[in-house]
Amino acid sequence: MGTTEYFAPVLGVLTLPGRGVEFLDRAVERANRDLFGTLGANIVIDPATMKRLGGAFDRAVAALRYGTVAVNAWTALGFLTATAPWGAFPGHTVADAGSGIGVVHNALLIDAPERTVVRGPFRPFPRSVAGGEFALFPKPPWFVTARSGALTGRRLTRLAQRPSWTRMPAVFASAFRA
């Protein structure tokens, strides 16, 4: 495998044998062993498959050695959530810093955090309801099909820059046009 950590979306396709838990365990093992970088990992999984896997899915998330694991979400949400620790999985040294040493944010002052796990909907509203999962309306701005994602993102940035309840209506107005 490669020795470059990309700070951008990258899709690699690798065929692994097995089904269900066997496949999941192999995928986690290969990701931990062969992929360069430990900043973030994404898992895209439909709710029915997640339910079928049961506790094995949660164990797989816990076994991933990445600073942020995003389930049906964007790993940057871990960074954008100011209270969540953001950084590489622990264990790097000054001699081999890899994805980095330590974390930023961590407003709750969690001692020695390993990872942040963020979750999002597999399907946007209203299809999420038909798929048996809870998803807030509006469509998340990182969905490719969120027509107002850019405007909502700018308004959320202004809100973060200068928090005020008076800015909230504009954020909601653009978000609900998604």
C-alpha positions as CSV (number, residue, x, y, z in Angstrom):
1,M,0.0,0.0,0.0
2,G,1.0,3.7,-0.3
3,T,3.0,5.8,2.1
4,T,1.2,9.1,1.6
5,E,-1.6,10.4,3.8
6,Y,-4.1,12.3,1.7
7,F,-5.9,15.2,3.3
8,A,-8.7,15.0,0.7
9,P,-11.4,12.5,-0.4
10,V,-9.8,9.4,-1.8
11,L,-11.5,6.2,-2.8
12,G,-9.7,3.0,-2.9
13,V,-11.3,-0.3,-3.8
14,L,-10.1,-3.6,-2.4
15,T,-12.0,-6.8,-2.7
16,L,-12.0,-8.9,0.4
17,P,-13.5,-12.4,1.0
18,G,-16.3,-13.1,3.5
19,R,-19.7,-11.9,4.4
20,G,-21.2,-10.2,7.4
21,V,-19.0,-10.2,10.5
22,E,-16.2,-12.1,8.8
23,F,-15.9,-9.4,6.1
24,L,-16.2,-6.6,8.6
25,D,-13.4,-8.0,10.8
26,R,-11.1,-8.4,7.7
27,A,-11.9,-4.9,6.5
28,V,-10.9,-3.4,9.9
29,E,-7.8,-5.5,10.1
30,R,-6.7,-4.5,6.6
31,A,-7.4,-0.8,7.3
32,N,-5.5,-0.8,10.5
33,R,-2.6,-2.7,9.0
34,D,-2.2,-1.4,5.4
35,L,-3.6,2.1,5.1
36,F,-1.3,5.0,5.8
37,G,-2.5,7.6,8.2
38,T,-4.7,7.5,11.3
39,L,-6.6,10.8,11.2
40,G,-10.0,9.6,10.0
41,A,-12.0,6.7,8.5
42,N,-15.5,6.6,7.0
43,I,-17.9,3.7,7.1
44,V,-20.9,3.8,4.9
45,I,-23.5,1.2,6.0
46,D,-27.2,0.9,5.6
47,P,-29.3,0.6,8.8
48,A,-30.5,-2.9,8.0
49,T,-27.0,-4.3,7.7
50,M,-25.9,-2.4,10.8
51,K,-28.8,-4.0,12.7
52,R,-27.9,-7.4,11.4
53,L,-24.3,-7.1,12.5
54,G,-25.5,-6.0,16.0
55,G,-22.7,-5.7,18.6
56,A,-20.1,-6.8,16.0
57,F,-20.5,-3.4,14.3
58,D,-19.8,-1.5,17.4
59,R,-16.8,-3.7,18.2
60,A,-15.5,-3.0,14.7
61,V,-15.8,0.8,15.2
62,A,-14.0,0.4,18.5
63,A,-11.2,-1.6,16.8
64,L,-10.5,0.9,14.1
65,R,-7.3,2.8,15.0
66,Y,-8.3,6.2,13.7
67,G,-8.8,9.5,15.5
68,T,-12.2,10.1,14.0
69,V,-14.5,7.3,12.7
70,A,-17.5,8.6,10.8
71,V,-20.5,6.3,10.3
72,N,-22.6,7.6,7.3
73,A,-21.1,11.0,7.9
74,W,-18.2,13.2,7.0
75,T,-15.1,12.8,9.2
76,A,-14.7,16.6,9.3
77,L,-17.8,16.7,11.5
78,G,-15.5,15.5,14.3
79,F,-13.3,18.5,13.6
80,L,-16.3,20.9,13.3
81,T,-17.7,19.8,16.6
82,A,-15.6,22.0,18.9
83,T,-16.1,19.8,22.0
84,A,-15.0,16.6,20.3
85,P,-11.3,15.7,20.4
86,W,-9.7,15.8,16.9
87,G,-6.4,14.3,16.1
88,A,-4.6,11.1,15.0
89,F,-5.1,7.9,16.8
90,P,-2.6,7.8,19.8
91,G,0.7,6.1,19.5
92,H,2.7,8.2,17.1
93,T,6.1,9.5,18.3
94,V,8.2,12.6,17.5
95,A,10.4,10.3,15.3
96,D,7.4,8.9,13.5
97,A,4.7,11.6,13.8
98,G,2.5,10.0,11.1
99,S,-0.8,11.8,11.2
100,G,0.2,13.8,14.3
101,I,0.6,13.8,18.0
102,G,-2.1,14.9,20.4
103,V,-5.5,16.5,19.8
104,V,-7.1,19.8,19.3
105,H,-10.5,21.1,20.6
106,N,-11.3,18.6,23.4
107,A,-13.4,21.3,25.2
108,L,-14.6,18.6,27.7
109,L,-10.9,17.9,28.6
110,I,-11.2,14.2,28.1
111,D,-8.0,12.6,29.4
112,A,-6.1,10.6,26.8
113,P,-8.9,10.3,24.1
114,E,-8.5,7.6,21.5
115,R,-11.1,8.5,19.0
116,T,-14.2,10.5,18.2
117,V,-17.1,8.7,16.5
118,V,-19.7,10.7,14.6
119,R,-22.8,9.3,13.0
120,G,-25.2,10.6,10.3
121,P,-28.1,9.3,8.3
122,F,-27.7,6.8,5.6
123,R,-30.5,8.4,3.6
124,P,-31.7,12.0,3.6
125,F,-35.1,12.9,5.0
126,P,-37.8,11.8,4.1
127,R,-36.3,8.6,2.7
128,S,-34.6,8.0,6.0
129,V,-38.0,7.5,7.7
130,A,-39.0,4.8,5.2
131,G,-35.6,3.1,5.8
132,G,-36.3,2.9,9.5
133,E,-33.7,5.5,10.7
134,F,-34.1,8.7,12.5
135,A,-32.8,11.6,10.5
136,L,-33.4,15.3,11.1
137,F,-34.7,17.4,8.4
138,P,-33.1,19.3,6.7
139,K,-30.8,17.4,4.5
140,P,-27.2,17.6,5.9
141,P,-25.2,20.3,4.0
142,W,-22.4,17.8,3.1
143,F,-24.9,15.6,1.1
144,V,-24.0,16.1,-2.6
145,T,-27.7,16.7,-3.3
146,A,-28.1,19.5,-0.7
147,R,-28.8,22.4,-3.1
148,S,-28.3,25.0,-0.3
149,G,-25.2,23.3,1.2
150,A,-22.8,26.1,0.3
151,L,-25.1,28.9,1.6
152,T,-25.9,27.0,4.7
153,G,-22.2,26.4,5.3
154,R,-21.3,30.1,5.0
155,R,-24.1,31.0,7.4
156,L,-23.0,28.4,9.9
157,T,-19.4,29.8,9.6
158,R,-20.7,33.3,10.4
159,L,-22.7,31.9,13.3
160,A,-19.5,30.2,14.7
161,Q,-17.5,33.3,14.1
162,R,-20.0,35.6,16.0
163,P,-22.6,33.5,17.8
164,S,-26.0,35.1,18.1
165,W,-29.5,33.9,18.3
166,T,-30.4,36.5,15.6
167,R,-28.3,34.6,13.1
168,M,-30.2,31.3,13.6
169,P,-33.3,32.1,11.4
170,A,-31.0,32.7,8.3
171,V,-29.2,29.4,9.0
172,F,-32.6,27.5,9.3
173,A,-34.0,29.3,6.2
174,S,-31.2,28.2,4.0
175,A,-30.9,24.7,5.5
176,F,-34.6,23.9,5.0
177,R,-34.3,24.8,1.3
178,A,-32.0,21.8,0.9
